[in-house]
């Protein structure tokens, strides 16, 4: 039976052949796929490895978890199935028995609200508004 491993803390730019060579040093039968950003195509910092044997999976975790790769310490652990995680899926990053969620910095988070404050611009259009402001600033600077 195949075991799926989470491989995290990868550098955004790395040579996949180097990582495959690390896995090959532990044993044959490890297949890795990095998760890439849809927009940029760059690695999102993690991926998944499928290992043919549970003993080999344990050996990969034991030998490579915490090992330096591209300046980062690899994080390798058995991957949980999406539906088996706490909370039944979604983005719940709490481990069982731990009521403290992992703090994550919100990046470009847009909050949608039914009622919009008349003084503030609609947050759903914040990105477009910023683009328009920069275009206007470039036009006035050129005149």
Secondary structure, 3 states (H helix, E strand, C coil): CCEEEEEECCCCCCCHHHHHHHHHHHCCCEEEEEEECCCCCCEEEEEEEEECCHHHHHHHHHHHCCCEECCEECEEEECCCHHHCHHHCCCCCCCCCCCCCCCCCCCCCCCCCCCCCCCCCCHHHHHHHHHHHHHHHHHHHHC
